[in-house]
Amino acid sequence: MNRLLVNPGTLQAWEIQLKPGTNRIGRSEDNDFTIPHSSVSSSHCEVIVTDDGIFFRDLGSTNGSFVNRARVNESPLPLQNGQHVQLGSVDLIFEAASKPLAVGAPAVTAPPPVRVRISTPVAAMPPVAVMPDGDVPLPPPPTAGLHIAHSQDGGMAAPPVARAAHAHSTVPGEPPMLDVRDAFCKSHPKSPARFFCAKCNHYFCDLCVATRTTSGMPAHFCRHCGNVCAPVRVRITPSKESKLGFFGRMPGAFGYPFQGSGVFMLIGGSVLYVILHMCPIMLLMPSLWMKVWGVMGSMVIGGYLAAFFQSIVHTTATGDKELPSMPSVTNLWEDVLIPMFQFSGVLFACFGPALTLAIMSATSENEGLAGYAYLPLLLLGYVYFPMGYLAVVLLDSIKALNPLLVFQSIRRVPLEYLATLGLLAVVAVLATLGDGMMLYVIGQGLFTSSIKKFFLMIGLFVALVVFGFYLITVSVRVLGLLFVTKREKLGWYEH
């Protein structure tokens, strides 16, 4: 049966068995198959199983769908066996239903194992466990350099040829291990190669070969031609970006909003940011309907922007270098209101205690302990908020606000987190000054009799709004980079 392996190679792996016809996949329970992850849209994609093949298409998802790391749009794309599929931040592998061999087709068998008796240790070979009768399986043959000829355009002109280091290192009928550099899987360009098919002249990873036990020994076969694949040992040359740590990537966050079509996302987000600032003004109006619209507007627009910022974190975590597109809304509750409640919950958990003490201090004649504890609690909330927000977004649960998790994560990346807090402090100060200037600009623009001054105030107001939204976008990008560069230290996905 055709199937999709979700989270392959992890303890959380499970599979989706595709039925004939249309298979709709998303976060909502209204789909045929549900993937409960915040980076997956409520209706994310469709996999169509027909007699002519299996086709994949995106349904306008927020964080995008990718096949072999290439983004897929709403046009159906044929799926091939072993291809890597990514829905938001969720990895999947497509496995096509195996077809029976044609009558008369020769069966492919692996060569029988060769056993030798070793009388004296061999320095070039690694130690092996001795069997009861004194025989040991032959270890993998030592490897030698691999020379690959390249054409002028950079393509591979000839199949690789492995040279054995010693005459006795090869086993008749068994492909030797190849020692190569910068070889990647044909179907998964970001996965280092593990096997090479000499007949197809392609490299493959573990997921793209068929493993069968023949004569008691595991063997790996090409899924395309059935040929026995040679094992490969790859030496990867680190890219310049992969060598950069958090501090090396942090300056690039300031240019991140301008990459690709990010300018349009910045303008669209700024428009929503302006409307969000106008909603509290509606609450001051005497009309009840205006108050209702002000509350609803704050919830919907605030939730939509919260979903957009979550998309920035998720796409940064998957290695994207451009701003994601604006979220698509197919389910108001899951796509807008849940992100709004998550963000509001983090805000309340971090700054609610300080706000409560401030209210108590303002309404009480004797400030007492409330007045003295306000600033420490406010500072604690400021320190707690960035890591708490990052954990809630990536782990998709408000339970991630657990102080044990948050403080332990901060302790694991102290210098990087201190730099993040410094940046966020600058952003908070600039945002506060910007909001104050916006109120001044609005007042000056509304009550002036000069047309020139009016348009000048409008232009200044727009510039302040765009700059404020830009700063927030940079801050969220920095949080995503903190996770990308310190994923192993944070250890959020170990269990």
C-alpha positions as CSV (number, residue, x, y, z in Angstrom):
1,M,0.0,0.0,0.0
2,N,1.1,3.5,-0.8
3,R,2.1,5.3,2.4
4,L,3.7,8.4,4.0
5,L,6.1,7.9,6.8
6,V,5.8,10.8,9.3
7,N,8.9,11.7,11.4
8,P,11.0,8.9,9.8
9,G,13.9,7.7,11.8
10,T,12.6,9.0,15.1
11,L,10.8,7.5,18.1
12,Q,7.7,9.5,17.1
13,A,7.5,7.9,13.6
14,W,4.1,6.8,12.3
15,E,2.6,6.2,8.9
16,I,-0.3,7.4,6.8
17,Q,-1.7,4.7,4.6
18,L,-3.0,6.4,1.5
19,K,-6.4,5.3,0.2
20,P,-7.4,5.4,-3.5
21,G,-8.7,8.8,-4.5
22,T,-8.1,12.1,-2.7
23,N,-6.3,12.1,0.7
24,R,-6.5,15.5,2.5
25,I,-3.9,16.1,5.2
26,G,-3.8,19.0,7.7
27,R,-4.0,20.0,11.3
28,S,-7.8,20.0,11.5
29,E,-9.7,16.9,12.4
30,D,-12.0,17.5,9.4
31,N,-9.2,16.1,7.1
32,D,-8.8,12.5,6.1
33,F,-5.5,12.4,8.1
34,T,-4.5,14.8,10.9
35,I,-1.0,16.0,11.8
36,P,-1.4,17.9,15.0
37,H,1.6,20.3,14.6
38,S,1.4,24.1,14.7
39,S,3.5,24.5,11.5
40,V,0.9,22.5,9.6
41,S,-2.2,24.4,8.3
42,S,-5.7,23.3,9.0
43,S,-6.0,22.0,5.4
44,H,-2.4,21.7,4.3
45,C,-2.2,19.5,1.2
46,E,-3.8,16.6,-0.8
47,V,-2.3,13.4,-2.0
48,I,-4.3,11.9,-5.0
49,V,-3.9,8.2,-5.6
50,T,-4.9,7.2,-9.2
51,D,-4.2,4.4,-11.6
52,D,-1.9,6.7,-13.5
53,G,0.2,7.6,-10.4
54,I,0.3,9.4,-7.1
55,F,0.0,13.2,-7.2
56,F,0.7,15.8,-4.5
57,R,-0.6,19.4,-4.3
58,D,-0.5,22.1,-1.7
59,L,-3.7,23.8,-0.6
60,G,-2.4,27.3,0.0
61,S,-0.7,26.4,3.3
62,T,0.9,29.0,5.5
63,N,4.3,27.4,5.9
64,G,4.4,25.7,2.6
65,S,4.8,22.1,1.2
66,F,8.1,20.9,-0.2
67,V,9.0,17.8,-2.2
68,N,12.8,17.1,-2.2
69,R,13.2,20.6,-0.6
70,A,11.5,22.3,-3.6
71,R,8.3,24.2,-2.8
72,V,5.1,22.9,-4.3
73,N,2.2,25.0,-5.4
74,E,-1.5,24.0,-6.0
75,S,-0.6,22.3,-9.3
76,P,-0.5,18.5,-8.9
77,L,3.0,17.1,-8.8
78,P,3.8,13.4,-9.4
79,L,5.3,11.6,-6.4
80,Q,8.1,9.1,-6.8
81,N,9.0,6.4,-4.4
82,G,11.4,7.5,-1.7
83,Q,10.9,11.2,-2.1
84,H,11.1,13.5,0.9
85,V,8.0,15.5,1.7
86,Q,7.9,18.4,4.1
87,L,4.7,20.0,5.5
88,G,5.7,23.1,7.4
89,S,8.3,21.7,9.9
90,V,7.1,18.1,9.7
91,D,9.2,15.6,7.6
92,L,7.7,12.7,5.7
93,I,8.9,10.1,3.3
94,F,6.7,8.7,0.5
95,E,6.8,5.0,-0.1
96,A,5.0,3.6,-3.1
97,A,3.3,0.2,-3.1
98,S,5.7,-2.5,-4.2
99,K,4.8,-4.1,-7.5
100,P,5.1,-7.9,-8.0
101,L,8.0,-9.0,-10.3
102,A,7.0,-9.9,-13.8
103,V,6.9,-13.6,-14.7
104,G,10.2,-14.8,-15.9
105,A,12.1,-11.8,-14.4
106,P,15.4,-12.8,-12.9
107,A,15.5,-12.5,-9.2
108,V,18.3,-10.4,-7.7
109,T,20.2,-12.0,-5.0
110,A,23.1,-10.8,-2.9
111,P,26.4,-12.7,-2.9
112,P,26.8,-15.3,-0.2
113,P,28.8,-14.2,2.9
114,V,32.4,-15.1,2.9
115,R,34.0,-16.4,6.1
116,V,37.8,-16.5,6.7
117,R,39.9,-17.8,9.5
118,I,42.2,-15.2,11.0
119,S,45.3,-16.6,12.7
120,T,47.0,-13.4,13.6
121,P,45.8,-9.8,14.2
122,V,45.8,-7.5,11.2
123,A,46.8,-3.9,12.1
124,A,44.8,-2.4,9.3
125,M,41.6,-4.0,10.3
126,P,39.3,-3.0,13.2
127,P,38.9,-5.6,16.0
128,V,36.0,-8.0,15.5
129,A,34.2,-10.4,17.8
130,V,35.4,-14.0,17.6
131,M,32.8,-16.6,17.0
132,P,32.8,-19.9,19.0
133,D,34.4,-21.9,16.2
134,G,37.1,-19.4,15.7
135,D,35.7,-18.1,12.4
136,V,34.9,-14.4,12.1
137,P,32.9,-12.5,9.4
138,L,35.1,-10.5,7.1
139,P,35.1,-6.8,8.1
140,P,34.3,-4.1,5.5
141,P,37.3,-3.8,3.2
142,P,39.6,-0.8,3.8
143,T,38.7,2.1,1.5
144,A,40.8,4.1,-0.9
145,G,40.3,7.5,-2.6
146,L,37.5,7.8,-5.1
147,H,38.1,9.8,-8.2
148,I,35.1,11.3,-10.1
149,A,35.6,13.0,-13.4
150,H,33.7,16.2,-14.0
151,S,32.7,17.8,-17.2
152,Q,33.2,21.5,-17.9
153,D,29.7,22.4,-16.7
154,G,30.2,20.7,-13.4
155,G,28.2,17.6,-14.1
156,M,29.5,14.1,-13.5
157,A,31.0,12.8,-16.7
158,A,31.8,9.2,-15.6
159,P,30.7,6.9,-12.9
160,P,33.0,6.7,-9.8
161,V,35.6,4.0,-9.7
162,A,36.8,2.8,-6.3
163,R,40.4,1.6,-6.0
164,A,41.2,-0.9,-3.3
165,A,44.0,0.0,-0.9
166,H,45.3,-3.6,-0.8
167,A,44.8,-6.5,-3.0
168,H,43.3,-8.6,-0.1
169,S,40.8,-6.0,0.9
170,T,38.1,-6.8,-1.7
171,V,35.7,-9.7,-1.5
172,P,34.7,-11.4,-4.7
173,G,31.1,-10.5,-5.6
174,E,30.7,-8.0,-2.8
175,P,30.8,-4.2,-3.7
176,P,33.6,-2.4,-1.8
177,M,32.9,0.6,0.3
178,L,33.5,3.9,-1.5
179,D,35.2,6.8,0.0
180,V,33.7,10.0,-1.5
181,R,33.4,13.7,-0.7
182,D,30.3,15.9,-0.8
183,A,27.9,13.2,-2.2
184,F,24.2,13.5,-1.5
185,C,21.2,11.4,-2.0
186,K,19.6,11.8,-5.4
187,S,16.1,12.1,-4.0
188,H,17.0,14.0,-0.8
189,P,19.6,16.6,-1.7
190,K,20.3,17.6,1.9
191,S,20.8,14.0,3.1
192,P,24.4,12.6,2.8
193,A,24.7,9.6,0.6
194,R,25.0,6.1,2.2
195,F,24.9,3.9,-0.9
196,F,25.9,4.0,-4.6
197,C,24.2,2.2,-7.4
198,A,26.7,1.6,-10.2
199,K,24.0,0.7,-12.7
200,C,21.9,3.8,-12.2
201,N,25.0,5.9,-11.4
202,H,23.2,7.6,-8.5
203,Y,23.8,8.0,-4.7
204,F,21.0,7.2,-2.2
205,C,20.4,7.6,1.5
206,D,19.1,4.9,3.9
207,L,15.5,5.6,3.0
208,C,16.0,5.2,-0.7
209,V,17.3,1.7,-0.8
210,A,15.6,-1.6,-0.1
211,T,17.1,-3.7,2.7
212,R,16.6,-7.4,2.5
213,T,18.2,-10.3,4.3
214,T,19.8,-12.8,2.0
215,S,21.5,-16.0,3.2
216,G,21.3,-14.5,6.7
217,M,23.1,-11.3,5.7
218,P,21.5,-7.9,5.2
219,A,21.9,-6.4,1.7
220,H,20.9,-3.1,0.2
221,F,19.3,-3.0,-3.2
222,C,18.5,-0.1,-5.5
223,R,14.7,0.5,-5.6
224,H,14.9,1.5,-9.3
225,C,16.9,-1.3,-10.9
226,G,17.3,-3.9,-8.2
227,N,21.1,-3.8,-8.4
228,V,23.1,-4.4,-5.2
229,C,24.3,-1.0,-3.9
230,A,27.8,-0.3,-2.6
231,P,28.1,1.3,0.8
232,V,29.5,4.8,0.8
233,R,31.5,6.8,3.4
234,V,31.0,10.5,2.8
235,R,33.2,13.4,3.9
236,I,31.1,16.6,3.9
237,T,32.9,19.9,3.3
238,P,31.2,22.3,5.8
239,S,29.4,25.2,4.1
240,K,30.3,28.8,5.2
241,E,26.9,29.3,6.7
242,S,27.0,26.0,8.7
243,K,30.2,27.2,10.3
244,L,28.6,30.3,11.6
245,G,27.2,30.1,15.1
246,F,24.5,32.3,16.6
247,F,26.6,35.4,16.7
248,G,27.8,34.9,13.1
249,R,24.2,34.7,11.9
250,M,22.7,37.3,14.1
251,P,23.7,40.3,11.9
252,G,21.9,38.7,8.9
253,A,18.6,38.9,10.7
254,F,18.5,42.7,10.0
255,G,18.5,42.0,6.3
256,Y,16.1,39.0,6.5
257,P,12.9,41.0,6.0
258,F,14.1,42.2,2.6
259,Q,15.0,38.8,1.2
260,G,12.9,37.6,-1.8
261,S,9.4,38.9,-1.6
262,G,9.8,39.9,2.0
263,V,9.3,43.6,1.2
264,F,5.7,42.9,0.2
265,M,5.1,40.8,3.4
266,L,6.6,43.7,5.4
267,I,4.2,46.2,3.8
268,G,1.2,43.9,4.2
269,G,2.1,43.2,7.8
270,S,2.6,46.9,8.5
271,V,-1.0,47.7,7.3
272,L,-2.4,45.1,9.7
273,Y,-0.1,46.5,12.4
274,V,-1.7,50.0,11.9
275,I,-5.2,48.6,12.1
276,L,-4.3,46.7,15.3
277,H,-3.1,50.0,16.8
278,M,-6.5,51.6,15.8
279,C,-8.6,48.9,17.5
280,P,-8.0,50.2,21.1
281,I,-9.2,53.7,20.0
282,M,-12.5,52.1,19.0
283,L,-13.0,51.0,22.6
284,L,-13.0,54.6,23.7
285,M,-16.0,55.5,21.5
286,P,-19.5,55.7,23.1
287,S,-21.1,53.3,20.6
288,L,-21.4,49.7,21.9
289,W,-21.0,48.3,18.4
290,M,-17.7,50.2,18.0
291,K,-16.5,48.7,21.2
292,V,-17.5,45.2,20.0
293,W,-15.8,45.7,16.7
294,G,-12.7,47.0,18.5
295,V,-12.5,43.8,20.6
296,M,-13.1,41.5,17.6
297,G,-10.6,43.4,15.5
298,S,-8.0,43.1,18.2
299,M,-8.5,39.4,18.5
300,V,-8.6,38.5,14.8
301,I,-5.9,40.8,13.6
302,G,-3.7,40.1,16.6
303,G,-4.2,36.4,16.1
304,Y,-3.4,36.6,12.4
305,L,-0.1,38.5,13.1
306,A,0.7,36.0,15.9
307,A,0.3,33.2,13.4
308,F,2.6,35.1,11.0
309,F,5.3,35.4,13.6
310,Q,4.9,31.7,14.4
311,S,5.5,31.0,10.7
312,I,8.7,33.0,10.9
313,V,10.0,30.8,13.8
314,H,9.0,27.6,12.0
315,T,10.5,28.5,8.6
316,T,13.7,29.7,10.3
317,A,13.9,26.4,12.1
318,T,13.7,24.5,8.8
319,G,16.5,26.6,7.2
320,D,14.5,29.1,5.1
321,K,16.2,32.4,4.4
322,E,13.1,34.4,3.3
323,L,10.0,35.7,5.0
324,P,7.1,33.2,4.8
325,S,4.0,34.3,2.9
326,M,1.0,35.6,4.9
327,P,-0.9,32.8,6.6
328,S,-4.0,31.3,4.8
329,V,-7.1,31.1,6.9
330,T,-9.3,28.1,6.3
331,N,-10.3,27.6,10.0
332,L,-10.7,30.7,12.1
333,W,-10.2,28.9,15.4
334,E,-7.1,26.9,14.5
335,D,-5.4,29.4,12.1
336,V,-6.1,32.6,14.0
337,L,-7.6,32.3,17.5
338,I,-5.3,29.5,18.8
339,P,-2.1,31.5,17.9
340,M,-3.8,34.5,19.6
341,F,-4.5,32.6,22.8
342,Q,-1.0,31.1,22.8
343,F,0.6,34.5,22.5
344,S,-1.8,36.0,25.1
345,G,-1.1,33.1,27.5
346,V,2.6,33.7,27.3
347,L,2.2,37.4,27.9
348,F,-0.1,36.8,30.9
349,A,2.2,34.2,32.4
350,C,5.2,36.4,32.0
351,F,3.8,39.9,32.8
352,G,0.6,39.1,34.6
353,P,2.1,39.0,38.1
354,A,3.8,42.3,37.7
355,L,0.7,43.9,36.2
356,T,-1.4,42.6,39.2
357,L,1.0,44.1,41.7
358,A,1.0,47.4,39.7
359,I,-2.8,47.5,40.0
360,M,-2.7,46.6,43.7
361,S,-0.1,49.3,44.3
362,A,-2.1,52.0,42.4
363,T,-5.4,51.2,44.2
364,S,-3.9,50.9,47.7
365,E,-3.0,53.8,49.9
366,N,-0.1,51.9,51.3
367,E,2.2,50.4,48.6
368,G,3.9,48.0,50.9
369,L,5.4,44.9,49.5
370,A,3.5,45.2,46.2
371,G,5.4,48.4,45.3
372,Y,8.8,46.9,46.0
373,A,8.1,43.6,44.2
374,Y,6.8,45.2,41.0
375,L,10.1,45.9,39.3
376,P,11.8,42.5,40.1
377,L,8.7,40.7,38.8
378,L,8.7,42.9,35.6
379,L,12.3,42.1,35.0
380,L,11.7,38.4,35.6
381,G,8.9,38.4,33.1
382,Y,11.1,40.2,30.5
383,V,13.8,37.5,30.9
384,Y,11.3,34.7,30.9
385,F,9.2,35.8,27.8
386,P,11.5,35.1,24.8
387,M,12.4,31.6,25.8
388,G,8.9,30.8,26.9
389,Y,7.4,32.1,23.6
390,L,10.0,30.1,21.6
391,A,9.2,26.9,23.5
392,V,5.4,27.3,23.1
393,V,5.7,28.0,19.4
394,L,8.0,25.1,18.6
395,L,6.5,22.5,21.0
396,D,3.0,23.7,20.2
397,S,1.8,23.5,23.8
398,I,1.2,26.1,26.5
399,K,2.7,23.5,28.8
400,A,6.1,24.4,27.4
401,L,5.9,27.4,29.8
402,N,7.0,25.0,32.5
403,P,9.7,26.9,34.5
404,L,11.8,23.8,34.7
405,L,12.0,23.7,30.9
406,V,12.4,27.4,30.4
407,F,15.1,28.1,33.0
408,Q,17.0,25.0,32.1
409,S,17.0,26.1,28.4
410,I,18.3,29.5,29.4
411,R,21.0,28.0,31.5
412,R,22.2,25.9,28.5
413,V,22.7,28.9,26.2
414,P,23.5,31.8,28.5
415,L,25.6,34.1,26.2
416,E,23.4,33.7,23.2
417,Y,20.3,34.3,25.3
418,L,21.9,37.4,26.9
419,A,22.5,38.8,23.4
420,T,18.9,38.0,22.5
421,L,17.6,39.9,25.5
422,G,19.8,42.8,24.7
423,L,18.4,43.0,21.2
424,L,14.8,42.7,22.5
425,A,15.5,45.4,25.0
426,V,16.5,47.8,22.3
427,V,13.5,46.8,20.2
428,A,11.2,47.4,23.2
429,V,12.6,50.9,23.8
430,L,12.4,51.8,20.2
431,A,8.8,50.4,19.9
432,T,7.7,52.4,23.0
433,L,9.3,55.6,21.6
434,G,7.6,54.9,18.2
435,D,4.2,54.4,19.8
436,G,4.6,57.7,21.6
437,M,5.6,59.5,18.4
438,M,2.7,57.9,16.6
439,L,0.2,59.4,19.1
440,Y,1.9,62.8,18.7
441,V,1.8,62.5,14.9
442,I,-1.8,61.5,14.9
443,G,-2.7,64.5,17.1
444,Q,-0.7,66.9,15.0
445,G,-2.1,65.6,11.8
446,L,-5.7,65.6,12.8
447,F,-5.8,69.2,14.2
448,T,-3.5,71.0,11.7
449,S,-4.9,73.4,9.1
450,S,-1.9,72.9,6.9
451,I,-2.2,70.4,4.1
452,K,1.6,70.1,3.8
453,K,2.0,69.4,7.5
454,F,-0.9,66.9,7.3
455,F,0.7,64.8,4.6
456,L,4.1,65.1,6.4
457,M,2.6,63.7,9.6
458,I,0.9,60.9,7.5
459,G,4.3,60.0,6.0
460,L,6.0,60.0,9.3
461,F,3.3,57.9,10.8
462,V,3.6,55.2,8.0
463,A,7.4,55.2,8.4
464,L,7.1,54.6,12.2
465,V,4.7,51.8,11.7
466,V,6.8,50.0,9.1
467,F,9.9,50.5,11.2
468,G,8.1,49.0,14.3
469,F,6.9,46.0,12.4
470,Y,10.4,45.5,10.9
471,L,11.9,45.4,14.4
472,I,9.4,42.8,15.6
473,T,10.2,40.7,12.5
474,V,13.9,40.9,13.2
475,S,13.4,39.9,16.8
476,V,11.3,36.8,15.9
477,R,14.0,35.8,13.4
478,V,16.7,36.1,16.0
479,L,14.6,33.7,18.3
480,G,14.4,31.2,15.4
481,L,18.2,31.5,14.9
482,L,18.8,30.8,18.6
483,F,16.9,27.5,18.2
484,V,18.6,26.6,14.9
485,T,22.2,27.1,16.2
486,K,21.6,25.6,19.6
487,R,19.1,22.8,18.8
488,E,21.2,20.1,20.3
489,K,22.0,22.0,23.5
490,L,18.3,22.9,24.1
491,G,17.4,19.2,23.6
492,W,13.7,19.9,23.2
493,Y,13.1,17.0,20.8
494,E,15.2,14.3,22.5
495,H,12.2,12.6,24.0
